[in-house]
Amino acid sequence: MKKVFELDFYGRKIVVEHGQVAKQADGAVLVRYGDTVVLSTAVVSKSANLLSDFFPLMVLYQEKLYSVGKIPGGFIKREGRPTEAATLASRMIDRPLRPLFPDDFKNEVQIVNTVLSVDQDNSPELTALLGSSIAVSISKIPFNGPVAAVKVGKVNGEYIINPTIEQTEKSEIDLTVAGTKDAINMVEAGAKEASEDDMLEALMFGHEAIKKLIAFEEEIIKEIGIPKMEYEKLEISENLIAEVDSIVRNRLDQALRIKDKLEKYTAIDDLENEVIEKYKSENEDIMKSDELKELLTKIALIFHNIEYELFRNIVVKEKTRADGRAMDEIRELSTDIDLLPRCHGSALFTRGQTQSLATVTLGALGEHQILDGLGIEDAKRFMLHYNFPAFSVGETGRYGSPGRREIGHGALGERALSYVIPSEDEFPYTIRVVSEILESNGSSSQATICAGTMALMAAGVPIKKPVAGIAMGLITHENEYTILTDIQGMEDHLGDMDFKVAGTRDGITALQMDIKIDGINKKILKEALEQAKKARFQILDVIEKQISKPRSEVSKYAPKTMTFMINPDKIKDVIGRGGEMITKIILECSHVNTVNDINAVKVDLEDDGRVIIYHTDSDIINATAERIKNIAREVEFGKIYNCKVVSVEDFGAFVELWPGCEGLIHISQLDINRVEKVTDVVNVGDEILAIATGYDKKGKINLSRKELLKPKKENK
């Protein structure tokens, strides 16, 4: 039976429907937020892989272009692989949900969000997260939720929950915050140099709104939720735990205190392999293969639990970090620029054993990225791409298209730098930054931001201010906690929080937080933000010592630009029929055979009449500009022009007023006497004087030679 639940949420209605659609899923709801409609479903597998070392949760966010009245591009005309926006939405939903499943639950769970209708003012991503939480919570799937998320904006000093598109454009903060009723557990933000206090206030403001959504969810769960399933767990005896503990504790404690990353990981791996091999050799003759596999899985789990406990004791109780740093100390920094001579800009940023090589490529505005998704934006001119090869951590691995990690880290770096990117009017280029992670021991996304800042300045991109990023960590142990600055890989892996903060000296431009515990409070957030600010300033000191401001000119290998205005009505003339005219201009001015030639001049024609020309050779730019200006030049009616005859027809002669501008002298306008044949008066190549008289019905220029031949009237 269909049940409907409604909530008036800050002036807009949220409607949750259950019992009409997708009834074979373990949990399913249709959520309406304004005209945005999302179907959220949750399904759990009947069996568990108890020997798995991770929780098999899959969260999908499926964009359907019919939801915004679009037909997909491409030959097959249907949705294909997820867009980057869909991938980021899936990650956003996954991150606050994942920590709330029981640690020992190993049944596969799939949460699928299908976007059916989109109202741009009512976020489908937030709608999907709400639906996902409800779908899981009302099902038999064990879950320590519910959870919800809101967006927070700040316009004219006022904080706004779930701002409209118009409000977001004016907002100083673009914050997404998720959490339970008790604490915040996920943050994603971009900002126009927000202060730490403003960002903290926005987070708390958002959490108060989240509590209202949680209360709404709890009402729904209470009415239609079903009992949670009993699930199979991997049972481990206390004797086995004590036995393994006595073998590894002291040696594992020593290994965790080794400063060098590779040496430390080698020592830990060797010890784990030694213990596993011991139990394997002792039991392989008396156990079945399945029994032995289960035993070895238990040994590995015990080992990692001891590692987890020891690590937390070292950090929280002893106030010691593996590499000897203070809790608020940054690893050693080094920088370099101009490593790659043919790139338009390049920079190397190294923080400890994490290293990013960033490059900048400048292109024409027409080379912007086309977006085929559900948003109102259809293109973007600033892109940051992040690559994480396996060799950066000394491993072999898969190489191919970017995964969720690469897409997510790239989006974070792009968000952090986008605020300082100059406008299109100030700097008419498409800008691409690529970060190649050459070495990694934690916080590679923030190294990307630092390297990207230097590469942009080295490329001559007039960014407003340098940006730096730092990753903060949190370690909790027996009701105590420690906040760590500039976390390493192990501090991230075994810690409770990964809190990334990027910004200028004047404020925060990007924020991202993920946690592995249920949530964190205001006190911890405030301390982490203040500690991050101190670190950010220290990094900016190092960056500015390497390069203090953007170079005044772009690289000699980067395209130069010329920008000017023409009458927008003339754009069609510049393009010509089927692009014939603009193609001719490009080929002749560039001295190439095809417009796709790497040496071909690039021309962007904007709807407002703006013309932007790109090439490394100024002479080619100038020649192209002259040709376009000639075509766009306005004819002065009543003015006499020296015209060149370019073709002859039965009805008249076509003449060139100047290169790229042609008009017609009709046969009746060639002479004061009747003309039988055009060629009796003019031939191709002749130069004649004619007066411009106006346009015909098709917008073509009409001229007359006859008017000039008429005798002048004598003065009376």
Secondary structure, DSSP 8 states (H G I E B T S, - for coil): --EEEEEEETTEEEEEEESSS-TTSSEEEEEEETTEEEEEEEEEEEEE-TT-SS--EEEEEEE-GGGGT----SSS-S--S--HHHHHHHHHHHHHHGGGS-TT--EEEEEEEEEEE-BTTB-HHHHHHHHHHHHHHTSSS--S---EEEEEEEETTEEEES--HHHHHH-SEEEEEEE-SS-EEEEEEEEEEE-HHHHHHHHHHHHHHHHHHHHHHHHHHHHH-------------HHHHHHHHHHHHHHHHHHHT-SSHHHHHHHHHHHHHHHHHHHHHHHTTTS-HHHHHHHHHHHHHHHHHHHHHHHHIIIIIS---TTS--TT----EEEEE--STTSSEEEEEEETTEEEEEEEEEE-GGG-EE--SSSS--EESEEEEEE--GGGGT-----SS--HHHHHHHHHHHHHHHTTS--TTTS--EEEEEEEEEE-SS-HHHHHHHHHHHHHHHTT---SS--EEEEEEEEEETTEEEEEES--HHHHHSSSEEEEEEEETTEEEEEEEEESSS-B-HHHHHHHHHHHHHHHHHHHHHHHHH--S--SS--TTS-EEEEEE--GGGHHHHH-GGGHHHHHHHHHHHT-SSTTSTTS-EEEE-TTSEEEEEES-HHHHHHHHHHHHHHH----TT-EEEEEEEEEETTEEEEEEETTEEEEEEGGGS-SS--S-GGGT--TT-EEEEEEEEE-TTS-EEEESHHHHS------
